[in-house]
């Protein structure tokens, strides 16, 4: 199975995890997905009043320079760990 196929499967699996991950893990899942599917963070950082969007953007921005392939693999590994 190709990395893209594994990534797509992990995306589907992420919607059916046995338990809801904690907020820090959810941010990591979001950031790895965004980095794996779109590359480095783009756009302006959300304002201070939008806490959720700002936290998501910051988590994604921390992965700057990570290749899309590496982010995809980390995403697959994290979702697989959470499924067990």
VMD Tcl script that builds the backbone (N, CA, C; Angstrom):
set m [mol new atoms 252]
animate dup $m
set s [atomselect $m all]
$s set {name element resname resid chain x y z} {
  {N N UNK 1 A 0.861 -1.180 0.000}
  {CA C UNK 1 A 0.000 0.000 0.000}
  {C C UNK 1 A 0.905 1.240 0.000}
  {N N UNK 2 A 0.600 2.181 -0.868}
  {CA C UNK 2 A 1.411 3.397 -0.956}
  {C C UNK 2 A 1.197 4.277 0.276}
  {N N UNK 3 A 2.115 5.212 0.480}
  {CA C UNK 3 A 1.992 6.132 1.606}
  {C C UNK 3 A 0.710 6.949 1.492}
  {N N UNK 4 A 0.360 7.379 0.280}
  {CA C UNK 4 A -0.878 8.147 0.077}
  {C C UNK 4 A -2.099 7.309 0.464}
  {N N UNK 5 A -2.089 6.036 0.100}
  {CA C UNK 5 A -3.209 5.156 0.461}
  {C C UNK 5 A -3.275 4.949 1.976}
  {N N UNK 6 A -2.102 4.791 2.611}
  {CA C UNK 6 A -2.066 4.649 4.067}
  {C C UNK 6 A -2.584 5.922 4.744}
  {N N UNK 7 A -2.196 7.076 4.188}
  {CA C UNK 7 A -2.625 8.374 4.710}
  {C C UNK 7 A -4.147 8.498 4.605}
  {N N UNK 8 A -4.690 8.138 3.445}
  {CA C UNK 8 A -6.146 8.196 3.243}
  {C C UNK 8 A -6.870 7.252 4.199}
  {N N UNK 9 A -6.318 6.062 4.420}
  {CA C UNK 9 A -6.922 5.104 5.343}
  {C C UNK 9 A -6.863 5.642 6.767}
  {N N UNK 10 A -5.734 6.242 7.147}
  {CA C UNK 10 A -5.597 6.811 8.492}
  {C C UNK 10 A -6.603 7.942 8.689}
  {N N UNK 11 A -6.839 8.738 7.638}
  {CA C UNK 11 A -7.828 9.804 7.718}
  {C C UNK 11 A -9.207 9.218 8.016}
  {N N UNK 12 A -9.564 8.157 7.314}
  {CA C UNK 12 A -10.853 7.499 7.563}
  {C C UNK 12 A -10.887 6.911 8.970}
  {N N UNK 13 A -9.795 6.273 9.380}
  {CA C UNK 13 A -9.725 5.666 10.708}
  {C C UNK 13 A -9.810 6.713 11.817}
  {N N UNK 14 A -9.305 7.913 11.549}
  {CA C UNK 14 A -9.288 8.965 12.577}
  {C C UNK 14 A -10.699 9.375 12.996}
  {N N UNK 15 A -11.668 9.119 12.150}
  {CA C UNK 15 A -13.052 9.482 12.460}
  {C C UNK 15 A -13.743 8.413 13.312}
  {N N UNK 16 A -13.080 7.272 13.498}
  {CA C UNK 16 A -13.680 6.152 14.232}
  {C C UNK 16 A -12.764 5.619 15.332}
  {N N UNK 17 A -12.055 6.502 15.995}
  {CA C UNK 17 A -11.164 6.064 17.068}
  {C C UNK 17 A -11.985 5.586 18.266}
  {N N UNK 18 A -11.466 4.599 19.018}
  {CA C UNK 18 A -12.215 4.082 20.161}
  {C C UNK 18 A -12.447 5.129 21.256}
  {N N UNK 19 A -11.505 6.052 21.422}
  {CA C UNK 19 A -11.648 7.123 22.408}
  {C C UNK 19 A -11.276 8.445 21.759}
  {N N UNK 20 A -11.894 9.527 22.234}
  {CA C UNK 20 A -11.543 10.854 21.738}
  {C C UNK 20 A -10.198 11.254 22.332}
  {N N UNK 21 A -9.222 11.592 21.469}
  {CA C UNK 21 A -7.913 11.997 21.979}
  {C C UNK 21 A -8.001 13.304 22.778}
  {N N UNK 22 A -7.000 13.527 23.636}
  {CA C UNK 22 A -6.951 14.791 24.368}
  {C C UNK 22 A -6.630 15.929 23.397}
  {N N UNK 23 A -6.804 17.153 23.862}
  {CA C UNK 23 A -6.663 18.323 22.980}
  {C C UNK 23 A -5.274 18.440 22.359}
  {N N UNK 24 A -4.223 18.121 23.110}
  {CA C UNK 24 A -2.870 18.218 22.549}
  {C C UNK 24 A -2.685 17.203 21.418}
  {N N UNK 25 A -3.225 16.022 21.593}
  {CA C UNK 25 A -3.133 14.999 20.546}
  {C C UNK 25 A -3.969 15.408 19.339}
  {N N UNK 26 A -5.139 15.984 19.583}
  {CA C UNK 26 A -5.965 16.468 18.472}
  {C C UNK 26 A -5.232 17.541 17.674}
  {N N UNK 27 A -4.525 18.430 18.368}
  {CA C UNK 27 A -3.751 19.459 17.663}
  {C C UNK 27 A -2.656 18.824 16.816}
  {N N UNK 28 A -1.997 17.803 17.358}
  {CA C UNK 28 A -0.939 17.117 16.616}
  {C C UNK 28 A -1.520 16.424 15.383}
  {N N UNK 29 A -2.675 15.776 15.548}
  {CA C UNK 29 A -3.344 15.125 14.412}
  {C C UNK 29 A -3.653 16.159 13.333}
  {N N UNK 30 A -4.220 17.290 13.747}
  {CA C UNK 30 A -4.569 18.354 12.806}
  {C C UNK 30 A -3.321 18.852 12.080}
  {N N UNK 31 A -2.275 19.152 12.848}
  {CA C UNK 31 A -1.058 19.718 12.261}
  {C C UNK 31 A -0.404 18.743 11.284}
  {N N UNK 32 A -0.320 17.483 11.663}
  {CA C UNK 32 A 0.280 16.493 10.764}
  {C C UNK 32 A -0.554 16.310 9.502}
  {N N UNK 33 A -1.878 16.347 9.644}
  {CA C UNK 33 A -2.738 16.242 8.469}
  {C C UNK 33 A -2.502 17.425 7.527}
  {N N UNK 34 A -2.502 18.640 8.087}
  {CA C UNK 34 A -2.313 19.835 7.256}
  {C C UNK 34 A -0.938 19.830 6.586}
  {N N UNK 35 A 0.099 19.459 7.337}
  {CA C UNK 35 A 1.453 19.423 6.774}
  {C C UNK 35 A 1.548 18.335 5.706}
  {N N UNK 36 A 0.944 17.185 5.980}
  {CA C UNK 36 A 0.997 16.081 5.032}
  {C C UNK 36 A 0.206 16.324 3.770}
  {N N UNK 37 A -0.879 17.062 3.887}
  {CA C UNK 37 A -1.726 17.285 2.716}
  {C C UNK 37 A -1.426 18.587 1.992}
  {N N UNK 38 A -0.832 19.573 2.700}
  {CA C UNK 38 A -0.629 20.861 2.047}
  {C C UNK 38 A 0.732 21.493 2.199}
  {N N UNK 39 A 1.612 20.904 3.009}
  {CA C UNK 39 A 2.933 21.495 3.209}
  {C C UNK 39 A 2.925 22.528 4.318}
  {N N UNK 40 A 3.920 23.404 4.286}
  {CA C UNK 40 A 4.095 24.393 5.348}
  {C C UNK 40 A 2.885 25.305 5.503}
  {N N UNK 41 A 2.698 25.779 6.743}
  {CA C UNK 41 A 1.589 26.681 7.063}
  {C C UNK 41 A 1.643 27.927 6.191}
  {N N UNK 42 A 0.473 28.348 5.759}
  {CA C UNK 42 A 0.369 29.546 4.930}
  {C C UNK 42 A -0.699 30.453 5.511}
  {N N UNK 43 A -0.689 31.692 5.076}
  {CA C UNK 43 A -1.695 32.644 5.536}
  {C C UNK 43 A -1.266 33.338 6.808}
  {N N UNK 44 A -2.127 34.214 7.284}
  {CA C UNK 44 A -1.847 34.972 8.490}
  {C C UNK 44 A -2.255 34.188 9.721}
  {N N UNK 45 A -1.518 34.419 10.795}
  {CA C UNK 45 A -1.848 33.792 12.074}
  {C C UNK 45 A -3.139 34.427 12.588}
  {N N UNK 46 A -4.122 33.593 13.004}
  {CA C UNK 46 A -5.377 34.151 13.526}
  {C C UNK 46 A -5.142 35.036 14.746}
  {N N UNK 47 A -6.070 35.952 14.969}
  {CA C UNK 47 A -5.961 36.897 16.077}
  {C C UNK 47 A -6.096 36.236 17.434}
  {N N UNK 48 A -5.724 36.988 18.480}
  {CA C UNK 48 A -5.718 36.452 19.840}
  {C C UNK 48 A -7.094 36.039 20.328}
  {N N UNK 49 A -8.147 36.603 19.789}
  {CA C UNK 49 A -9.483 36.276 20.273}
  {C C UNK 49 A -10.000 34.942 19.739}
  {N N UNK 50 A -9.370 34.429 18.687}
  {CA C UNK 50 A -9.785 33.140 18.120}
  {C C UNK 50 A -8.807 32.069 18.603}
  {N N UNK 51 A -9.008 31.624 19.847}
  {CA C UNK 51 A -8.067 30.724 20.503}
  {C C UNK 51 A -7.876 29.407 19.756}
  {N N UNK 52 A -8.965 28.805 19.315}
  {CA C UNK 52 A -8.892 27.500 18.665}
  {C C UNK 52 A -8.132 27.593 17.344}
  {N N UNK 53 A -8.509 28.540 16.505}
  {CA C UNK 53 A -7.845 28.693 15.211}
  {C C UNK 53 A -6.372 29.040 15.392}
  {N N UNK 54 A -6.068 29.853 16.389}
  {CA C UNK 54 A -4.682 30.245 16.655}
  {C C UNK 54 A -3.866 29.031 17.107}
  {N N UNK 55 A -4.423 28.197 17.978}
  {CA C UNK 55 A -3.725 27.003 18.452}
  {C C UNK 55 A -3.482 26.029 17.292}
  {N N UNK 56 A -4.481 25.871 16.434}
  {CA C UNK 56 A -4.332 24.994 15.272}
  {C C UNK 56 A -3.228 25.514 14.343}
  {N N UNK 57 A -3.262 26.806 14.064}
  {CA C UNK 57 A -2.267 27.396 13.175}
  {C C UNK 57 A -0.865 27.234 13.769}
  {N N UNK 58 A -0.720 27.504 15.059}
  {CA C UNK 58 A 0.585 27.405 15.711}
  {C C UNK 58 A 1.110 25.972 15.678}
  {N N UNK 59 A 0.232 24.995 15.905}
  {CA C UNK 59 A 0.643 23.591 15.858}
  {C C UNK 59 A 1.134 23.224 14.458}
  {N N UNK 60 A 0.441 23.705 13.453}
  {CA C UNK 60 A 0.824 23.443 12.066}
  {C C UNK 60 A 2.141 24.154 11.755}
  {N N UNK 61 A 2.274 25.407 12.168}
  {CA C UNK 61 A 3.473 26.194 11.881}
  {C C UNK 61 A 4.719 25.578 12.522}
  {N N UNK 62 A 4.552 24.876 13.646}
  {CA C UNK 62 A 5.695 24.221 14.300}
  {C C UNK 62 A 6.314 23.138 13.428}
  {N N UNK 63 A 5.578 22.635 12.464}
  {CA C UNK 63 A 6.067 21.576 11.581}
  {C C UNK 63 A 6.751 22.121 10.335}
  {N N UNK 64 A 6.939 23.421 10.269}
  {CA C UNK 64 A 7.549 24.041 9.085}
  {C C UNK 64 A 8.865 23.343 8.745}
  {N N UNK 65 A 9.016 23.001 7.490}
  {CA C UNK 65 A 10.227 22.349 7.026}
  {C C UNK 65 A 10.128 20.830 7.018}
  {N N UNK 66 A 9.096 20.277 7.669}
  {CA C UNK 66 A 8.874 18.835 7.633}
  {C C UNK 66 A 8.328 18.494 6.251}
  {N N UNK 67 A 8.901 17.489 5.611}
  {CA C UNK 67 A 8.405 17.124 4.282}
  {C C UNK 67 A 6.989 16.575 4.394}
  {N N UNK 68 A 6.252 16.687 3.298}
  {CA C UNK 68 A 4.889 16.162 3.298}
  {C C UNK 68 A 4.902 14.659 3.544}
  {N N UNK 69 A 5.888 13.962 2.975}
  {CA C UNK 69 A 5.968 12.514 3.157}
  {C C UNK 69 A 6.217 12.160 4.624}
  {N N UNK 70 A 7.117 12.884 5.281}
  {CA C UNK 70 A 7.414 12.616 6.696}
  {C C UNK 70 A 6.179 12.891 7.555}
  {N N UNK 71 A 5.478 13.978 7.260}
  {CA C UNK 71 A 4.273 14.319 8.016}
  {C C UNK 71 A 3.184 13.263 7.791}
  {N N UNK 72 A 3.062 12.791 6.556}
  {CA C UNK 72 A 2.071 11.753 6.262}
  {C C UNK 72 A 2.380 10.488 7.053}
  {N N UNK 73 A 3.661 10.100 7.094}
  {CA C UNK 73 A 4.047 8.889 7.819}
  {C C UNK 73 A 3.791 9.047 9.311}
  {N N UNK 74 A 4.113 10.220 9.868}
  {CA C UNK 74 A 3.869 10.466 11.292}
  {C C UNK 74 A 2.370 10.429 11.593}
  {N N UNK 75 A 1.573 10.967 10.686}
  {CA C UNK 75 A 0.112 10.952 10.843}
  {C C UNK 75 A -0.393 9.512 10.870}
  {N N UNK 76 A 0.048 8.706 9.900}
  {CA C UNK 76 A -0.357 7.302 9.827}
  {C C UNK 76 A 0.028 6.576 11.114}
  {N N UNK 77 A 1.277 6.782 11.574}
  {CA C UNK 77 A 1.752 6.112 12.782}
  {C C UNK 77 A 0.940 6.532 14.006}
  {N N UNK 78 A 0.641 7.824 14.120}
  {CA C UNK 78 A -0.109 8.318 15.279}
  {C C UNK 78 A -1.535 7.749 15.296}
  {N N UNK 79 A -2.199 7.766 14.154}
  {CA C UNK 79 A -3.568 7.230 14.096}
  {C C UNK 79 A -3.548 5.728 14.399}
  {N N UNK 80 A -2.572 5.014 13.863}
  {CA C UNK 80 A -2.486 3.579 14.146}
  {C C UNK 80 A -2.259 3.314 15.629}
  {N N UNK 81 A -1.444 4.140 16.291}
  {CA C UNK 81 A -1.230 4.005 17.739}
  {C C UNK 81 A -2.527 4.246 18.508}
  {N N UNK 82 A -3.309 5.225 18.058}
  {CA C UNK 82 A -4.554 5.579 18.752}
  {C C UNK 82 A -5.654 4.547 18.533}
  {N N UNK 83 A -5.571 3.791 17.454}
  {CA C UNK 83 A -6.584 2.754 17.165}
  {C C UNK 83 A -6.458 1.578 18.115}
  {N N UNK 84 A -5.259 1.321 18.601}
  {CA C UNK 84 A -5.011 0.136 19.440}
  {C C UNK 84 A -5.397 0.353 20.878}
}
mol reanalyze $m
mol bondsrecalc $m
mol representation Tube
mol addrep $m
